[in-house]
Amino acid sequence: MATNHCVGSKRLVVGAHYGLRDWIIQRATAVIIAIYTVILLVYFFLSGNFSYAGWAAIFSVQWMKIATFVTFVALFYHAWVGVRNIWMDYVKPTGIRLILHVLTIIWLIACVAYAAQILWRV
């Protein structure tokens, strides 16, 4: 008499299981973007100089360039999580999904580089 030590059914576990981590990242990056937006609006309206020179003066300060760059990185990471989830949910062929992931990463890295170039040119 052989005993079967398997209890319950075997379950196929699939997927990347990014759920909670993605949710936290989306909320954290959204908070960074919201805080930066409030700081930028307050700084802009309190300066009272609503011209190009006033706008350029805001970004001539080093801490504002760094805050802006951090916000852009948060924005692009926020976009990466959302777009990656779209590709994983709706594009079933693995090869096409991989190509879309790589193209998205290249595009977002190029956007970060371009944002840095613009910020440190002012």
DSSP file with accessible surface (Angstrom, degrees, kcal/mol):
  #  RESIDUE AA STRUCTURE BP1 BP2  ACC     N-H-->O    O-->H-N    N-H-->O    O-->H-N    TCO  KAPPA ALPHA  PHI   PSI    X-CA   Y-CA   Z-CA
    1    1 A M              0   0  230      0, 0.0     2,-0.4     0, 0.0     0, 0.0   0.000 360.0 360.0 360.0 112.9    0.0    0.0    0.0
    2    2 A A        -     0   0  103      2,-0.0     2,-0.4     1,-0.0     0, 0.0  -0.725 360.0-141.1 -90.8 138.0    1.7    3.2   -1.2
    3    3 A T        -     0   0  100     -2,-0.4     2,-0.7     2,-0.0    -1,-0.0  -0.827   6.4-140.1-100.7 139.6    0.9    6.4    0.5
    4    4 A N        -     0   0  131     -2,-0.4    -2,-0.0     1,-0.1     0, 0.0  -0.867  12.7-170.9 -99.5 116.2    0.5    9.6   -1.4
    5    5 A H        +     0   0  158     -2,-0.7     2,-0.5     2,-0.1    -1,-0.1   0.376  52.1 110.2 -89.8   4.3    2.1   12.5    0.5
    6    6 A C        -     0   0   82      4,-0.0     2,-0.5     0, 0.0    -2,-0.1  -0.713  50.2-167.1 -82.0 122.8    0.7   15.1   -1.9
    7    7 A V        -     0   0  143     -2,-0.5    -2,-0.1     2,-0.1     2,-0.0  -0.948  52.5  -5.1-111.6 129.3   -1.9   17.2   -0.2
    8    8 A G  S    S-     0   0   67     -2,-0.5     2,-0.2     2,-0.1     3,-0.0  -0.106  97.4 -53.5  81.1 174.9   -4.1   19.4   -2.3
    9    9 A S        -     0   0  113      1,-0.1     2,-0.4    -3,-0.0    -2,-0.1  -0.572  53.7-108.9 -89.2 152.2   -3.9   20.2   -6.0
   10   10 A K        -     0   0  192     -2,-0.2     2,-0.4    -4,-0.0    -1,-0.1  -0.674  35.1-151.7 -78.6 135.1   -0.8   21.4   -7.7
   11   11 A R        -     0   0  201     -2,-0.4     2,-0.7     2,-0.0    -1,-0.0  -0.908  10.0-133.2-114.4 133.2   -1.1   25.0   -8.7
   12   12 A L        -     0   0  150     -2,-0.4     2,-0.6     2,-0.0    -2,-0.0  -0.753  21.6-158.0 -84.5 116.2    0.6   26.5  -11.7
   13   13 A V        +     0   0   85     -2,-0.7     2,-0.3     2,-0.0    -2,-0.0  -0.881  22.3 163.3-100.0 119.9    2.1   29.8  -10.6
   14   14 A V        +     0   0  105     -2,-0.6     3,-0.2     0, 0.0     2,-0.1  -0.841  24.1  58.1-129.9 168.0    2.8   32.2  -13.4
   15   15 A G  S    S-     0   0   66     -2,-0.3    -2,-0.0     1,-0.1    73,-0.0  -0.213  82.5 -85.1  99.3 170.1    3.4   35.9  -13.8
   16   16 A A        -     0   0   47     -2,-0.1    -1,-0.1     3,-0.0     0, 0.0   0.640  46.0-139.7 -90.5 -16.5    6.0   38.3  -12.5
   17   17 A H        +     0   0  138     -3,-0.2     4,-0.2     1,-0.1     3,-0.1   0.921  52.4 142.0  57.5  47.6    4.2   39.0   -9.2
   18   18 A Y     >  +     0   0   75      1,-0.1     4,-3.2     2,-0.1     5,-0.3   0.465  29.6 114.2 -90.1  -4.6    5.1   42.7   -9.3
   19   19 A G  H  > S+     0   0   54      1,-0.2     4,-2.3     2,-0.2     5,-0.2   0.825  78.4  31.0 -40.6 -67.1    1.7   43.8   -7.9
   20   20 A L  H  > S+     0   0  126      1,-0.2     4,-2.6     2,-0.2    -1,-0.2   0.924 121.4  51.0 -66.7 -42.1    2.5   45.3   -4.5
   21   21 A R  H  > S+     0   0  130     -4,-0.2     4,-2.6     1,-0.2    -2,-0.2   0.931 112.2  47.1 -61.6 -44.6    5.9   46.6   -5.5
   22   22 A D  H  X S+     0   0    9     -4,-3.2     4,-2.8     2,-0.2    -1,-0.2   0.903 111.0  52.1 -62.2 -42.1    4.4   48.3   -8.5
   23   23 A W  H  X S+     0   0  140     -4,-2.3     4,-2.1    -5,-0.3    -2,-0.2   0.933 112.2  45.3 -61.4 -44.7    1.6   49.8   -6.5
   24   24 A I  H  X S+     0   0   87     -4,-2.6     4,-2.9     2,-0.2     5,-0.2   0.919 113.6  49.5 -66.3 -42.6    4.0   51.2   -4.0
   25   25 A I  H  X S+     0   0   29     -4,-2.6     4,-2.8    -5,-0.2     5,-0.3   0.929 110.1  51.0 -63.2 -43.8    6.3   52.6   -6.7
   26   26 A Q  H  X S+     0   0   35     -4,-2.8     4,-1.9     1,-0.2    -1,-0.2   0.922 114.3  44.0 -60.0 -42.9    3.4   54.2   -8.5
   27   27 A R  H  X S+     0   0  123     -4,-2.1     4,-2.2    -5,-0.2    -2,-0.2   0.917 114.1  49.3 -69.4 -42.2    2.2   55.9   -5.4
   28   28 A A  H  X S+     0   0   48     -4,-2.9     4,-2.2     2,-0.2    -2,-0.2   0.936 113.6  45.1 -64.7 -45.0    5.7   57.0   -4.3
   29   29 A T  H  X S+     0   0   10     -4,-2.8     4,-2.4    -5,-0.2    -1,-0.2   0.887 111.5  53.7 -67.7 -35.1    6.6   58.5   -7.7
   30   30 A A  H  X S+     0   0   43     -4,-1.9     4,-2.6    -5,-0.3    -1,-0.2   0.900 108.0  50.5 -64.6 -37.8    3.2   60.2   -7.8
   31   31 A V  H  X S+     0   0   82     -4,-2.2     4,-2.8     2,-0.2     5,-0.2   0.924 109.8  50.2 -65.3 -43.4    3.8   61.8   -4.4
   32   32 A I  H  X S+     0   0   66     -4,-2.2     4,-2.4     1,-0.2    -2,-0.2   0.937 112.6  46.9 -59.4 -46.2    7.3   63.0   -5.6
   33   33 A I  H  X S+     0   0   40     -4,-2.4     4,-2.3     1,-0.2    -2,-0.2   0.915 113.3  48.6 -63.9 -42.0    5.7   64.5   -8.7
   34   34 A A  H  X S+     0   0   55     -4,-2.6     4,-2.2     2,-0.2    -2,-0.2   0.926 111.9  48.2 -65.7 -44.2    2.8   66.1   -6.7
   35   35 A I  H  X S+     0   0   97     -4,-2.8     4,-2.5     1,-0.2    -2,-0.2   0.929 112.5  49.1 -62.5 -43.8    5.2   67.7   -4.1
   36   36 A Y  H  X S+     0   0   26     -4,-2.4     4,-3.0    -5,-0.2    -1,-0.2   0.908 108.8  53.2 -62.2 -42.0    7.4   69.0   -6.9
   37   37 A T  H  X S+     0   0   66     -4,-2.3     4,-2.6     2,-0.2    -1,-0.2   0.923 110.3  47.0 -60.9 -43.5    4.5   70.5   -8.7
   38   38 A V  H  X S+     0   0   91     -4,-2.2     4,-2.7     2,-0.2     5,-0.3   0.939 113.5  48.3 -63.4 -46.1    3.3   72.4   -5.5
   39   39 A I  H  X S+     0   0   73     -4,-2.5     4,-2.8     1,-0.2     5,-0.2   0.932 112.9  48.5 -60.4 -44.8    6.9   73.6   -4.9
   40   40 A L  H  X S+     0   0   29     -4,-3.0     4,-2.7     2,-0.2    -2,-0.2   0.928 112.9  46.8 -63.4 -44.7    7.3   74.8   -8.5
   41   41 A L  H  X S+     0   0   86     -4,-2.6     4,-2.8    -5,-0.2     5,-0.3   0.924 114.7  46.2 -64.9 -43.6    3.9   76.6   -8.5
   42   42 A V  H  X S+     0   0   76     -4,-2.7     4,-2.4    -5,-0.2     5,-0.2   0.945 114.5  47.8 -62.9 -47.3    4.5   78.3   -5.2
   43   43 A Y  H  X S+     0   0   79     -4,-2.8     4,-1.3    -5,-0.3    -2,-0.2   0.916 114.9  46.6 -59.6 -42.9    8.1   79.3   -6.2
   44   44 A F  H  X S+     0   0   39     -4,-2.7     4,-1.0    -5,-0.2     5,-0.3   0.942 115.2  43.2 -68.0 -47.1    6.8   80.7   -9.5
   45   45 A F  H  < S+     0   0  127     -4,-2.8    -1,-0.2     1,-0.2    -2,-0.2   0.820 113.4  51.8 -73.9 -27.9    3.8   82.6   -8.2
   46   46 A L  H  < S+     0   0  144     -4,-2.4    -1,-0.2    -5,-0.3    -2,-0.2   0.761 101.5  61.6 -77.0 -23.7    5.8   84.1   -5.3
   47   47 A S  H  < S-     0   0   56     -4,-1.3    -1,-0.2    -5,-0.2    -2,-0.2   0.850  86.6-157.3 -70.3 -33.1    8.6   85.3   -7.6
   48   48 A G     <  +     0   0   47     -4,-1.0     2,-1.0     1,-0.2    -3,-0.1   0.396  54.9 116.7  74.8  -4.4    6.1   87.5   -9.4
   49   49 A N        -     0   0   77     -5,-0.3     2,-0.7     1,-0.1    -1,-0.2  -0.793  39.8-179.5 -99.7  97.0    8.3   87.7  -12.6
   50   50 A F        +     0   0  128     -2,-1.0     2,-0.2     4,-0.1    -1,-0.1  -0.241  47.1  95.6 -94.8  47.7    6.1   86.0  -15.2
   51   51 A S  S  > S-     0   0   54     -2,-0.7     4,-2.4     1,-0.1     5,-0.2  -0.710  92.2 -94.9-123.6 177.5    8.6   86.3  -18.1
   52   52 A Y  H  > S+     0   0  182     -2,-0.2     4,-3.0     1,-0.2     5,-0.2   0.902 125.4  55.0 -60.8 -39.4   11.2   84.0  -19.6
   53   53 A A  H  > S+     0   0   59      1,-0.2     4,-2.0     2,-0.2    -1,-0.2   0.900 108.8  47.6 -62.1 -40.1   13.8   85.7  -17.4
   54   54 A G  H  > S+     0   0    4      2,-0.2     4,-1.4     1,-0.2    -1,-0.2   0.904 113.0  48.2 -66.5 -41.0   11.8   84.8  -14.3
   55   55 A W  H  X S+     0   0  102     -4,-2.4     4,-1.2     1,-0.2     3,-0.2   0.919 112.6  47.9 -65.1 -43.7   11.2   81.3  -15.5
   56   56 A A  H  < S+     0   0   22     -4,-3.0     4,-0.4     1,-0.2    -1,-0.2   0.854 106.5  59.0 -65.9 -32.9   14.9   80.8  -16.3
   57   57 A A  H >X S+     0   0   51     -4,-2.0     3,-0.7    -5,-0.2     4,-0.5   0.853  99.6  57.5 -64.9 -35.0   15.8   82.3  -12.8
   58   58 A I  H >< S+     0   0    2     -4,-1.4     3,-0.7     1,-0.2    -1,-0.2   0.926 111.8  40.9 -59.9 -42.7   13.9   79.6  -11.1
   59   59 A F  T 3< S+     0   0   20     -4,-1.2    -1,-0.2     1,-0.2    -2,-0.2   0.410  96.1  78.7 -91.2   4.8   16.0   76.9  -12.8
   60   60 A S  T <4 S+     0   0   73     -3,-0.7     2,-0.3    -4,-0.4    -1,-0.2   0.699  74.9  90.5 -82.1 -17.1   19.3   78.8  -12.4
   61   61 A V  S <X S-     0   0   45     -3,-0.7     4,-1.7    -4,-0.5     3,-0.4  -0.624  78.9-136.5 -80.7 134.3   19.5   77.6   -8.8
   62   62 A Q  H  > S+     0   0   98     -2,-0.3     4,-2.3     1,-0.2     5,-0.2   0.882 100.7  54.2 -61.8 -40.6   21.3   74.3   -8.4
   63   63 A W  H  > S+     0   0  124      1,-0.2     4,-2.6     2,-0.2    -1,-0.2   0.856 107.5  51.8 -65.3 -31.7   18.8   72.8   -5.9
   64   64 A M  H  > S+     0   0    0     -3,-0.4     4,-2.6     2,-0.2    -1,-0.2   0.880 108.1  51.1 -72.1 -36.4   15.9   73.4   -8.3
   65   65 A K  H  X S+     0   0   18     -4,-1.7     4,-2.6     2,-0.2    -2,-0.2   0.927 113.0  46.0 -62.5 -43.9   17.8   71.7  -11.1
   66   66 A I  H  X S+     0   0   85     -4,-2.3     4,-2.8     2,-0.2     5,-0.2   0.929 113.1  48.8 -65.9 -44.3   18.4   68.7   -8.9
   67   67 A A  H  X S+     0   0   29     -4,-2.6     4,-2.2     1,-0.2    -1,-0.2   0.908 112.9  48.7 -61.6 -40.4   14.8   68.7   -7.7
   68   68 A T  H  X S+     0   0    5     -4,-2.6     4,-2.5     2,-0.2    -2,-0.2   0.922 111.8  48.5 -65.8 -42.6   13.6   68.9  -11.3
   69   69 A F  H  X S+     0   0   56     -4,-2.6     4,-2.6     2,-0.2    -2,-0.2   0.924 110.7  50.4 -65.1 -42.5   15.8   66.1  -12.4
   70   70 A V  H  X S+     0   0   75     -4,-2.8     4,-2.5     1,-0.2    -1,-0.2   0.914 111.2  50.0 -61.0 -39.4   14.7   63.9   -9.5
   71   71 A T  H  X S+     0   0   15     -4,-2.2     4,-2.8    -5,-0.2    -2,-0.2   0.906 109.2  50.7 -66.8 -39.9   11.1   64.6  -10.5
   72   72 A F  H  X S+     0   0   72     -4,-2.5     4,-2.8     2,-0.2     5,-0.2   0.921 110.3  49.4 -63.5 -41.9   11.8   63.7  -14.1
   73   73 A V  H  X S+     0   0   62     -4,-2.6     4,-2.6     2,-0.2     5,-0.2   0.929 112.1  48.5 -61.9 -42.8   13.4   60.4  -13.1
   74   74 A A  H  X S+     0   0    8     -4,-2.5     4,-2.6     2,-0.2    -2,-0.2   0.910 111.6  50.5 -61.9 -41.6   10.4   59.7  -10.9
   75   75 A L  H  X S+     0   0   72     -4,-2.8     4,-2.5     2,-0.2    -2,-0.2   0.931 112.3  45.6 -62.0 -44.7    8.1   60.6  -13.8
   76   76 A F  H  X S+     0   0   32     -4,-2.8     4,-2.4     2,-0.2    -2,-0.2   0.875 113.5  49.1 -70.7 -34.0    9.9   58.3  -16.2
   77   77 A Y  H  X S+     0   0  103     -4,-2.6     4,-2.4     2,-0.2    -1,-0.2   0.903 110.4  52.0 -68.9 -38.9   10.0   55.5  -13.7
   78   78 A H  H  X S+     0   0   53     -4,-2.6     4,-2.0    -5,-0.2    -2,-0.2   0.924 111.5  47.0 -58.8 -44.8    6.3   56.0  -13.1
   79   79 A A  H  X S+     0   0   35     -4,-2.5     4,-3.0     1,-0.2     5,-0.3   0.896 108.9  55.2 -64.9 -40.3    5.8   55.8  -16.9
   80   80 A W  H  X S+     0   0   41     -4,-2.4     4,-2.9     1,-0.2     5,-0.3   0.933 107.6  48.4 -60.0 -46.7    7.9   52.6  -17.1
   81   81 A V  H  X S+     0   0    0     -4,-2.4     4,-2.1     1,-0.2    -1,-0.2   0.941 115.4  44.9 -61.5 -44.8    5.9   50.8  -14.5
   82   82 A G  H  X S+     0   0   25     -4,-2.0     4,-1.9     2,-0.2    -2,-0.2   0.942 116.7  43.0 -65.1 -47.2    2.6   51.7  -16.2
   83   83 A V  H  X S+     0   0   45     -4,-3.0     4,-2.8     2,-0.2     5,-0.2   0.911 112.3  54.0 -68.3 -39.7    3.8   50.9  -19.8
   84   84 A R  H  X S+     0   0   14     -4,-2.9     4,-2.7    -5,-0.3    -1,-0.2   0.924 108.6  49.9 -60.1 -41.4    5.5   47.7  -18.7
   85   85 A N  H  X S+     0   0   43     -4,-2.1     4,-2.2    -5,-0.3    -1,-0.2   0.883 109.2  51.7 -65.6 -36.1    2.3   46.5  -17.1
   86   86 A I  H  X S+     0   0   87     -4,-1.9     4,-2.5     2,-0.2     5,-0.4   0.946 111.4  46.8 -63.4 -47.2    0.4   47.4  -20.3
   87   87 A W  H  X S+     0   0   63     -4,-2.8     4,-1.9     1,-0.2    -2,-0.2   0.918 114.2  47.9 -61.1 -42.7    2.8   45.3  -22.4
   88   88 A M  H  < S+     0   0   44     -4,-2.7    -1,-0.2    -5,-0.2    -2,-0.2   0.866 117.1  42.3 -68.0 -34.3    2.7   42.4  -19.9
   89   89 A D  H  < S+     0   0   95     -4,-2.2    -2,-0.2    -5,-0.2    -1,-0.2   0.857 127.6  24.2 -80.0 -35.8   -1.1   42.4  -19.8
   90   90 A Y  H  < S+     0   0  181     -4,-2.5     2,-0.7    -5,-0.2    -3,-0.2   0.575 106.0  71.0-114.1 -12.8   -2.0   42.9  -23.4
   91   91 A V     <  +     0   0   26     -4,-1.9    -1,-0.1    -5,-0.4     6,-0.1  -0.907  53.4 175.5-109.3 106.7    0.9   41.7  -25.5
   92   92 A K        +     0   0  141     -2,-0.7     2,-0.3    -3,-0.1    -1,-0.2   0.875  51.1  88.8 -84.1 -38.3    1.0   37.9  -25.3
   93   93 A P     >  -     0   0   72      0, 0.0     4,-2.4     0, 0.0     5,-0.2  -0.454  70.0-146.3 -66.0 123.5    3.8   36.9  -27.8
   94   94 A T  H  > S+     0   0  103     -2,-0.3     4,-2.6     1,-0.2     5,-0.2   0.875  93.2  53.2 -60.5 -40.7    7.0   37.0  -25.7
   95   95 A G  H  > S+     0   0   48      2,-0.2     4,-2.2     1,-0.2    -1,-0.2   0.926 111.6  44.5 -63.0 -45.2    9.2   38.1  -28.5
   96   96 A I  H  > S+     0   0   93      2,-0.2     4,-2.6     1,-0.2    -1,-0.2   0.916 113.0  52.2 -65.8 -40.9    7.1   41.1  -29.4
   97   97 A R  H  X S+     0   0   61     -4,-2.4     4,-2.5     1,-0.2    -2,-0.2   0.920 109.2  50.1 -62.1 -41.2    6.7   42.0  -25.7
   98   98 A L  H  X S+     0   0  109     -4,-2.6     4,-2.6     2,-0.2    -1,-0.2   0.927 110.4  49.7 -63.0 -43.7   10.5   41.9  -25.2
   99   99 A I  H  X S+     0   0  103     -4,-2.2     4,-2.7     1,-0.2     5,-0.2   0.931 111.7  48.6 -61.3 -43.3   11.0   44.2  -28.2
  100  100 A L  H  X S+     0   0   43     -4,-2.6     4,-2.4     1,-0.2    -2,-0.2   0.900 110.8  51.0 -65.1 -39.0    8.4   46.6  -26.8
  101  101 A H  H  X S+     0   0   33     -4,-2.5     4,-2.6     2,-0.2    -2,-0.2   0.940 112.1  46.3 -61.4 -47.3   10.1   46.5  -23.4
  102  102 A V  H  X S+     0   0   69     -4,-2.6     4,-2.7     1,-0.2     5,-0.2   0.927 113.1  48.7 -63.9 -44.3   13.5   47.2  -24.8
  103  103 A L  H  X S+     0   0  100     -4,-2.7     4,-2.5     1,-0.2    -1,-0.2   0.900 111.7  50.2 -63.1 -38.5   12.2   50.1  -27.0
  104  104 A T  H  X S+     0   0   18     -4,-2.4     4,-2.7    -5,-0.2     5,-0.2   0.926 111.1  48.4 -64.6 -44.4   10.4   51.6  -24.0
  105  105 A I  H  X S+     0   0   71     -4,-2.6     4,-2.6     2,-0.2     5,-0.3   0.934 112.2  48.8 -61.8 -45.5   13.5   51.4  -21.9
  106  106 A I  H  X S+     0   0  101     -4,-2.7     4,-2.4     1,-0.2    -2,-0.2   0.934 112.4  48.7 -60.5 -44.8   15.6   53.0  -24.7
  107  107 A W  H  X S+     0   0  174     -4,-2.5     4,-2.2    -5,-0.2    -2,-0.2   0.931 112.9  46.7 -61.6 -45.7   13.0   55.8  -25.1
  108  108 A L  H  X S+     0   0   23     -4,-2.7     4,-2.2     2,-0.2    -1,-0.2   0.889 111.7  50.3 -68.8 -36.8   12.8   56.5  -21.4
  109  109 A I  H  X S+     0   0  109     -4,-2.6     4,-2.4    -5,-0.2    -1,-0.2   0.918 110.4  50.8 -65.3 -40.7   16.6   56.6  -21.0
  110  110 A A  H  X S+     0   0   50     -4,-2.4     4,-2.5    -5,-0.3    -2,-0.2   0.903 109.0  51.8 -62.7 -38.5   16.8   59.0  -23.9
  111  111 A C  H  X S+     0   0   27     -4,-2.2     4,-2.5     2,-0.2    -2,-0.2   0.901 109.1  49.7 -64.8 -40.7   14.2   61.2  -22.3
  112  112 A V  H  X S+     0   0   39     -4,-2.2     4,-2.3     2,-0.2    -2,-0.2   0.934 112.2  47.9 -63.2 -44.2   16.2   61.3  -19.0
  113  113 A A  H  X S+     0   0   61     -4,-2.4     4,-2.3     1,-0.2    -2,-0.2   0.918 112.7  48.4 -63.5 -41.6   19.4   62.2  -20.9
  114  114 A Y  H  X S+     0   0  135     -4,-2.5     4,-2.4     2,-0.2    -1,-0.2   0.901 110.1  51.8 -66.5 -39.6   17.5   64.9  -22.8
  115  115 A A  H  X S+     0   0    9     -4,-2.5     4,-2.7     2,-0.2    -2,-0.2   0.920 110.3  48.9 -62.7 -42.1   16.0   66.3  -19.6
  116  116 A A  H  X S+     0   0   28     -4,-2.3     4,-2.3     1,-0.2    -2,-0.2   0.924 110.5  51.4 -63.8 -41.5   19.4   66.5  -18.0
  117  117 A Q  H  < S+     0   0  111     -4,-2.3     4,-0.5     1,-0.2    -2,-0.2   0.923 112.6  45.4 -62.5 -42.8   20.9   68.2  -21.0
  118  118 A I  H >X S+     0   0   66     -4,-2.4     3,-0.9     1,-0.2     4,-0.8   0.934 113.0  50.3 -66.4 -45.8   18.1   70.8  -21.0
  119  119 A L  H >< S+     0   0   10     -4,-2.7     3,-0.7     1,-0.2    -2,-0.2   0.906 113.3  43.2 -62.3 -43.8   18.3   71.4  -17.2
  120  120 A W  T 3< S+     0   0  109     -4,-2.3    -1,-0.2     1,-0.2    -2,-0.2   0.456 104.4  65.9 -88.9   3.9   22.1   72.0  -17.1
  121  121 A R  T <4        0   0  156     -3,-0.9    -1,-0.2    -4,-0.5    -2,-0.2   0.665 360.0 360.0 -89.5 -20.6   22.0   74.1  -20.2
  122  122 A V    <<        0   0   73     -4,-0.8    -3,-0.0    -3,-0.7    -4,-0.0  -0.479 360.0 360.0 -73.3 360.0   20.0   76.9  -18.4
